[in-house]
Amino acid sequence: MAAWRDLQSIAAELERLIDEDVTAEWDVPLGWFDVLAGLQRLGGRARPSDLAVELRLVRSSLSRRLDRLEEEGWVARHQPANVDDHRAVVVVLTRRGRTLWREMNITYRRAVQTHVSSLLADDDVSDLRRILAAIAP
């Protein structure tokens, strides 16, 4: 149990530190950047359910983030023309959203380097990836 508590608290603290760095430079929270990055990894467009899986978020949390990102003009929701289900929606990374992701990604990568990568040897990174793969649901 101690290892679990350590993992939980260290991950939360690292996320807080990275969020502080990103927010300080961009005034955009890490959670919003994560959505932009997830969409980028999925080719710039995805159904909300696929994006939620990519981000390991519950749909309601993602929906709130998408609402805010859409208000800012960084994502857009579209209904595919060839789908009979009117509830079907695709989320698209807009040109503004793609530009923001590209610029924020520099800050994000620098923060991860500062708070995580620079503290680990290559063997440590390999071990960490192996351990995370073993416990990932």
Secondary structure, 3 states (H helix, E strand, C coil): CHHHHHHHHHHHHHHHHHHHHHHHHHCCCHHHHHHHHHHHHCCCEECHHHHHHHHCCCHHHHHHHHHHHHHHCCEEEECCCCCCCCCCCEEEECHHHHHHHHHHHHHHHHHHHHHCHHHCCHHHHHHHHHHHHHHCC
